[in-house]
């Protein structure tokens, strides 16, 4: 068993993808940053110096402490504190976890929805395809933020106020997911149209394999590459969308702040000189989205032989 | 006095894991008024040599050694020389006339542009010259066709335009890289005739790169045989093909299906050629052959609707028009025609990928194109299997060979146990002469011929009675083709298979089939026993096809 694992690792190291990875400094740096961010966000309880949501550890005396290297900063709070005396570094790490969870779930949701619709549309064709693709066309004319705002607005109308804070994160995932699926549908439909005319699909049809199995076992694995690429770039978009919505105040509530919420809170203090409260979450968000995008770009270049 | 002289040429491709020696110490010369054939299988480096002459070797390839002289000028000493020579002294004809012309410019514009880059002519003179060239390559009504776009020409005409482009600047050396591979037989012979005439008339030195021994036999004066980058043998065509000295040339020549007789098996040299050992026979419920029709096709018709918005059927493309034929059980039946003759469409209707517009297909006396019930259909699917042309797209590259072959077995025999399945797959692989280890690998680890074997194993997995082979060897090299054809013959004999064999390659069909149907524009021209068809064809189109096919035997006749 171990031997098998080893040979699998060797195979990865030997593969062309890994080779081009080694040769691309952008890919290495961006994935390094991402690994650090992911690690810190998911083991935040261990890594973060404070728990900003534990009221007993907070002291208003510490409020508005500037970053440690500037005048008045202390070594206890590396990136300073906010208006409630919460350590900025810890809040950012907790916030990025929420941002990542929302981003990943939203993109997974839209990926499954979009691929399911695009794959079936491409495979079956006809009126059904026409119908699905026209819906994506219509939805693509609506800006995704507007779409997300609309969904959020409707959700607020339906769900009671007390429940809303609990449900906020799910509403957010749904809102972002529903606004991102058309591009997955388009890409997977286009790729399916190419694949379904290949002989291996005909061979399976002749053997008698059912349509569902042909789609799942034969076509889906062969169209995954372009979907993964737009999925990665979509992830950055989803995280930014989450932050935008939270910044506008329709995202996650301030009690469990995400990066966007933190930027919004900090925004109020920007003109009174406490720049770090909004600056660090913003920089963190930029770094996160930028790294994902760079990695996505690299993936698109290596996974798509046509671009070489 | 040789015009082109290649000395000791070596081309290397330095890759990440290995260095590929695409050409090693290749040495030959070409004189004016002579056609030199450069023949070899895929990967033999024949195109590399052609590209080296015109300095078109892509990165990471590099000429590591040797020199090329044109008219006693070393063209590699000074990179500037090659630029002035390319196009001026050297003309090039590429394989695919679809992509070697710019679709957005008229033929005339492309000709004038090329003429004016190399010759100092004003527009009027250039136009006159271009029209003359078009006439020279056999385009009728050149004056009017001058302003047409490439898509308004047929494939053969387009290749003529490409040739006229190559001739624009009065070259003295012409390099034709597989100039007729993408064309039908009848057009192929016209183009080859044109190249032969031009060689004489203009006193050109011509290098004809091809994999087709028939083309070599009919066109070239001398031939150079290449294998894995090494020049194996060079000499007058008649000697090399008629009395080959090198072992490789011998095997190459013996793999070519003869056009004038039917042979039982191909001689495959360098390979232990034994009859396949069929352990699958234990599982196979081999049917005794009964003298009856397995397939009856009656008045089959298929039209494709052209365009989404027009509802009228006037613009429909009729691919198959009123075709009827029968295939006896145990027979191999050939379906022959040029591209667009509807032969693949018929195959796809028989395996039920397309529904016919009208007409019936009977399999074992049941009309299979009107079955609605999925389970009934599945029973027939099991009995009709297909082998495809392109071995690269007919296997799912994300599945292991084991899973590829297991899929049809599991589907049609849901109760099969794992160890039984494994045994059966091993036997199947063995019967197509692949090792057991192949099961654990992915398709991309195999060569084209091996992939085609996997494809055959998959088709055999359901124990079909009818095997539809749609150009099963046209993507393969001749020596591999010989092996695959031998394999198909053996399998048919031992398993009592009925085969529907579709091909554009008449010599191959002659070796494989008992009876042949000739198709043209979706209509049936003639059905006849193979020998009868080749010896006294009754239909004029069949006669034309037979006359035009390149014959390797032609070298034995005095020219």
Interface residues (C-beta under 8 A of the other chain):
Chain A: X16 X19 X198 X199 X200 X202 X203 X204 X205 X206 X207 X208 X209 X217 X218 X221 X222
Chain B: X16 X348 X351 X352 X353 X377 X378 X381 X382 X384 X385 X386 X388 X389 X390 X393 X394 X395 X396 X397 X398 X399 X407 X408 X411 X412 X455 X458 X462
